[in-house]
């Protein structure tokens, strides 16, 4: 054990099991008499279902049943994290490529797969809404039925909501330079190594559901609503996920498997293929029109931002993604006047959901590229223009809201120094730097129970999900620090709504701050009880907890139980429902080399710097930021979901949808932190782990521009796109070699 657990790179809890293959993921769970589920899909985006003939499938060997919307419930339950708009199975129409119209339940996986091919669905392919332009076109078909939002004046449009933020008078603002551009950010998928999987079984007059969800208690509430059961009769068990990144934050097929388990009276299991997972979750795509005014010295005069975000067929959590990200669409800068308008648009595409960064990569792509354009036009260094406009610590850069909570300029200077900013470059090379800011959790409730056992060891009960961010390790370090015991004397239990206290959700990099504080307070509760115990027994406070516990409990044994919580309440008058508890600020810097003959980008060096307050486990912070950086390089250089005219995803799966491999990584990559102990979490910590991807795209694009002279405003920066723009800049044409 380290002398002090906090600030030490303690070994990750469960790391050995993951490395050796002993970790039990959802696909490894086996239950007696378990049935297998496969889904029936249509090969198009939008279609009217005329009829479903399942007779041949029902007659097939080992098939227990085939269930359509008509077979499950009437009316068909709808659900969602905010709006109850998504049916458990498609009703009358499919709204996106891959939406299931029926579910086959069989005794074996092979029998279920064979029976799916026997289901005949008569359908008519309908025109669909697949782009921002078609979503805004009043002549386009409606994605959502108007009766689902009968009181909404937008019910006969494909606009779910239009949000407005801002301050000051943009129209009266004076600027010497106005930068006016449009930016595109594509659909991308989470591509977790572990596809989605779900198991459900009847239990004690209710149901138990296994799902690697990030939000077990939200899942419990929604399943209970769908089934019409008390929350106490729904148990959610959440094994650690094999990657989530927001894609497993909200319900997908859990209500379906719960219904099937109750209907069949048997445990049922549904494991999606990677291709099916592509069809179910993605990041919001968008088009952002930004007008930014500048003074001749580079000072920002105003921001005027108009955006359209393509949500998909159902709302899921996309409206919240759009609201939180666009609330900070001006970035971490001092902006005297701002006008921000954003529309959340329905489309006949996979529903978009939470994705690491929660909309910040989209808005930072725009606001950082705007600053680069201004710097080039005004002849100002790209780092200096950022330092000049960055909000200072304690400054309310969004008027009336949480002020800047870090010395953000320190992060920028650290990244610039690490990338060698200002030093000579070889021909064909360029450097870029960009920043991004994300509002943390605005509301929340985390509860923790800590049990100090008679031998001085401890068990922490927490509702947080460990989805790769090493929450178990950090919470054990916090408890060990507070109780003065070795880290390996602490066990952390999570992932079971029947065993752990409530936690709102594992998202927004909140766990260290919210659950960490709850654990601190539970330990403080224990220490207060120990002080009373010492006084009651007439003992001197020696600090030897084991002797004290033995003196108190004797041969009968016992334990001391502490309870702690951390809450942030809803603020109805705030645009986000609550002020950010902290900001996740990050700076990325890249050096690239571009082959102008092919458009290929070689990442020579990539740097991330995160303002973390205090790194409770430095190695884990570094791993999170490096992993985030690689994800950011994916959506920057290669990742994008491609649709055909019928709304079908053309690049389903690992072969046709490219993600970074070891061959695509930077030759040199470093993650750094700024620690000023100025966060609201334990020991001055802030949340971390998302920042590494938030500013990646504008940093790399800035470097590409310096290397080639071309400016690209549509992602990703594929070799073809880069080569084409180089040829255009030289007056050439044709296709890349």
Secondary structure as the mmCIF struct_conf table of DSSP 4:
data_model
#
loop_
_struct_conf.conf_type_id
_struct_conf.id
_struct_conf.beg_label_comp_id
_struct_conf.beg_label_asym_id
_struct_conf.beg_label_seq_id
_struct_conf.end_label_comp_id
_struct_conf.end_label_asym_id
_struct_conf.end_label_seq_id
BEND BEND1 UNK A 3 UNK A 5
TURN_TY1_P TURN_TY1_P1 UNK A 6 UNK A 7
BEND BEND2 UNK A 8 UNK A 8
HELX_LH_PP_P HELX_LH_PP_P1 UNK A 10 UNK A 12
TURN_TY1_P TURN_TY1_P2 UNK A 13 UNK A 14
HELX_RH_AL_P HELX_RH_AL_P1 UNK A 15 UNK A 20
TURN_TY1_P TURN_TY1_P3 UNK A 21 UNK A 21
HELX_RH_3T_P HELX_RH_3T_P1 UNK A 26 UNK A 28
TURN_TY1_P TURN_TY1_P4 UNK A 32 UNK A 33
STRN STRN1 UNK A 35 UNK A 40
BEND BEND3 UNK A 43 UNK A 46
STRN STRN2 UNK A 47 UNK A 53
HELX_RH_AL_P HELX_RH_AL_P2 UNK A 55 UNK A 59
BEND BEND4 UNK A 60 UNK A 60
TURN_TY1_P TURN_TY1_P5 UNK A 61 UNK A 62
STRN STRN3 UNK A 63 UNK A 68
HELX_RH_AL_P HELX_RH_AL_P3 UNK A 69 UNK A 72
BEND BEND5 UNK A 74 UNK A 75
HELX_LH_PP_P HELX_LH_PP_P2 UNK A 76 UNK A 77
STRN STRN4 UNK A 78 UNK A 79
BEND BEND6 UNK A 81 UNK A 83
STRN STRN5 UNK A 86 UNK A 87
BEND BEND7 UNK A 88 UNK A 89
BEND BEND8 UNK A 92 UNK A 92
STRN STRN6 UNK A 93 UNK A 94
BEND BEND9 UNK A 96 UNK A 96
TURN_TY1_P TURN_TY1_P6 UNK A 97 UNK A 98
BEND BEND10 UNK A 101 UNK A 101
STRN STRN7 UNK A 102 UNK A 106
BEND BEND11 UNK A 107 UNK A 108
HELX_RH_AL_P HELX_RH_AL_P4 UNK A 109 UNK A 116
TURN_TY1_P TURN_TY1_P7 UNK A 117 UNK A 118
STRN STRN8 UNK A 120 UNK A 125
BEND BEND12 UNK A 131 UNK A 131
HELX_RH_AL_P HELX_RH_AL_P5 UNK A 132 UNK A 136
TURN_TY1_P TURN_TY1_P8 UNK A 138 UNK A 139
BEND BEND13 UNK A 140 UNK A 140
HELX_LH_PP_P HELX_LH_PP_P3 UNK A 141 UNK A 142
BEND BEND14 UNK A 143 UNK A 144
HELX_RH_3T_P HELX_RH_3T_P2 UNK A 146 UNK A 149
TURN_TY1_P TURN_TY1_P9 UNK A 150 UNK A 151
TURN_TY1_P TURN_TY1_P10 UNK A 153 UNK A 156
BEND BEND15 UNK A 157 UNK A 158
STRN STRN9 UNK A 159 UNK A 167
BEND BEND16 UNK A 168 UNK A 168
TURN_TY1_P TURN_TY1_P11 UNK A 170 UNK A 172
BEND BEND17 UNK A 176 UNK A 176
STRN STRN10 UNK A 177 UNK A 185
BEND BEND18 UNK A 193 UNK A 194
STRN STRN11 UNK A 197 UNK A 203
TURN_TY1_P TURN_TY1_P12 UNK A 204 UNK A 205
STRN STRN12 UNK A 206 UNK A 211
BEND BEND19 UNK A 214 UNK A 214
HELX_RH_AL_P HELX_RH_AL_P6 UNK A 216 UNK A 227
TURN_TY1_P TURN_TY1_P13 UNK A 228 UNK A 228
HELX_RH_3T_P HELX_RH_3T_P3 UNK A 231 UNK A 233
STRN STRN13 UNK A 234 UNK A 237
HELX_LH_PP_P HELX_LH_PP_P4 UNK A 239 UNK A 241
BEND BEND20 UNK A 242 UNK A 242
TURN_TY1_P TURN_TY1_P14 UNK A 245 UNK A 248
BEND BEND21 UNK A 249 UNK A 250
BEND BEND22 UNK A 252 UNK A 253
HELX_RH_AL_P HELX_RH_AL_P7 UNK A 254 UNK A 264
TURN_TY1_P TURN_TY1_P15 UNK A 265 UNK A 265
BEND BEND23 UNK A 266 UNK A 266
STRN STRN14 UNK A 268 UNK A 271
HELX_RH_AL_P HELX_RH_AL_P8 UNK A 274 UNK A 278
TURN_TY1_P TURN_TY1_P16 UNK A 279 UNK A 280
STRN STRN15 UNK A 282 UNK A 282
HELX_LH_PP_P HELX_LH_PP_P5 UNK A 283 UNK A 284
STRN STRN16 UNK A 285 UNK A 294
TURN_TY1_P TURN_TY1_P17 UNK A 296 UNK A 297
BEND BEND24 UNK A 298 UNK A 298
STRN STRN17 UNK A 300 UNK A 312
BEND BEND25 UNK A 313 UNK A 314
TURN_TY1_P TURN_TY1_P18 UNK A 316 UNK A 317
HELX_RH_AL_P HELX_RH_AL_P9 UNK A 318 UNK A 327
TURN_TY1_P TURN_TY1_P19 UNK A 328 UNK A 330
BEND BEND26 UNK A 332 UNK A 332
STRN STRN18 UNK A 333 UNK A 333
BEND BEND27 UNK A 336 UNK A 336
STRN STRN19 UNK A 338 UNK A 346
BEND BEND28 UNK A 348 UNK A 349
HELX_LH_PP_P HELX_LH_PP_P6 UNK A 350 UNK A 351
STRN STRN20 UNK A 352 UNK A 352
TURN_TY1_P TURN_TY1_P20 UNK A 356 UNK A 359
HELX_RH_AL_P HELX_RH_AL_P10 UNK A 360 UNK A 378
TURN_TY1_P TURN_TY1_P21 UNK A 379 UNK A 379
HELX_RH_AL_P HELX_RH_AL_P11 UNK A 382 UNK A 389
STRN STRN21 UNK A 390 UNK A 390
HELX_LH_PP_P HELX_LH_PP_P7 UNK A 391 UNK A 392
TURN_TY1_P TURN_TY1_P22 UNK A 393 UNK A 394
BEND BEND29 UNK A 397 UNK A 398
TURN_TY1_P TURN_TY1_P23 UNK A 399 UNK A 400
BEND BEND30 UNK A 401 UNK A 401
HELX_LH_PP_P HELX_LH_PP_P8 UNK A 402 UNK A 404
BEND BEND31 UNK A 406 UNK A 406
HELX_RH_AL_P HELX_RH_AL_P12 UNK A 408 UNK A 419
TURN_TY1_P TURN_TY1_P24 UNK A 420 UNK A 422
BEND BEND32 UNK A 423 UNK A 423
TURN_TY1_P TURN_TY1_P25 UNK A 427 UNK A 428
STRN STRN22 UNK A 429 UNK A 439
BEND BEND33 UNK A 442 UNK A 443
STRN STRN23 UNK A 444 UNK A 453
TURN_TY1_P TURN_TY1_P26 UNK A 454 UNK A 455
BEND BEND34 UNK A 456 UNK A 456
STRN STRN24 UNK A 458 UNK A 462
BEND BEND35 UNK A 467 UNK A 469
HELX_RH_AL_P HELX_RH_AL_P13 UNK A 471 UNK A 483
TURN_TY1_P TURN_TY1_P27 UNK A 484 UNK A 484
HELX_RH_3T_P HELX_RH_3T_P4 UNK A 487 UNK A 489
STRN STRN25 UNK A 490 UNK A 493
BEND BEND36 UNK A 495 UNK A 495
STRN STRN26 UNK A 496 UNK A 496
TURN_TY1_P TURN_TY1_P28 UNK A 497 UNK A 499
BEND BEND37 UNK A 500 UNK A 500
STRN STRN27 UNK A 503 UNK A 503
BEND BEND38 UNK A 506 UNK A 506
TURN_TY1_P TURN_TY1_P29 UNK A 508 UNK A 509
HELX_RH_AL_P HELX_RH_AL_P14 UNK A 511 UNK A 536
TURN_TY1_P TURN_TY1_P30 UNK A 537 UNK A 538
BEND BEND39 UNK A 543 UNK A 543
HELX_RH_AL_P HELX_RH_AL_P15 UNK A 545 UNK A 553
HELX_RH_3T_P HELX_RH_3T_P5 UNK A 554 UNK A 556
STRN STRN28 UNK A 559 UNK A 568
TURN_TY1_P TURN_TY1_P31 UNK A 572 UNK A 573
BEND BEND40 UNK A 574 UNK A 574
TURN_TY1_P TURN_TY1_P32 UNK A 575 UNK A 576
BEND BEND41 UNK A 577 UNK A 578
BEND BEND42 UNK A 581 UNK A 581
STRN STRN29 UNK A 583 UNK A 594
TURN_TY1_P TURN_TY1_P33 UNK A 596 UNK A 598
STRN STRN30 UNK A 601 UNK A 611
BEND BEND43 UNK A 613 UNK A 613
BEND BEND44 UNK A 616 UNK A 617
HELX_RH_AL_P HELX_RH_AL_P16 UNK A 618 UNK A 637
TURN_TY1_P TURN_TY1_P34 UNK A 638 UNK A 638
STRN STRN31 UNK A 643 UNK A 643
TURN_TY1_P TURN_TY1_P35 UNK A 645 UNK A 646
BEND BEND45 UNK A 647 UNK A 647
STRN STRN32 UNK A 649 UNK A 649
TURN_TY1_P TURN_TY1_P36 UNK A 650 UNK A 651
BEND BEND46 UNK A 653 UNK A 653
TURN_TY1_P TURN_TY1_P37 UNK A 654 UNK A 656
BEND BEND47 UNK A 657 UNK A 657
HELX_RH_3T_P HELX_RH_3T_P6 UNK A 662 UNK A 664
BEND BEND48 UNK A 665 UNK A 665
BEND BEND49 UNK A 667 UNK A 667
STRN STRN33 UNK A 668 UNK A 674
BEND BEND50 UNK A 677 UNK A 677
BEND BEND51 UNK A 679 UNK A 681
HELX_RH_3T_P HELX_RH_3T_P7 UNK A 682 UNK A 684
BEND BEND52 UNK A 689 UNK A 690
HELX_RH_AL_P HELX_RH_AL_P17 UNK A 691 UNK A 694
TURN_TY1_P TURN_TY1_P38 UNK A 695 UNK A 695
HELX_RH_AL_P HELX_RH_AL_P18 UNK A 696 UNK A 708
BEND BEND53 UNK A 709 UNK A 709
STRN STRN34 UNK A 714 UNK A 714
BEND BEND54 UNK A 715 UNK A 715
HELX_RH_AL_P HELX_RH_AL_P19 UNK A 719 UNK A 729
TURN_TY1_P TURN_TY1_P39 UNK A 730 UNK A 731
BEND BEND55 UNK A 734 UNK A 734
#
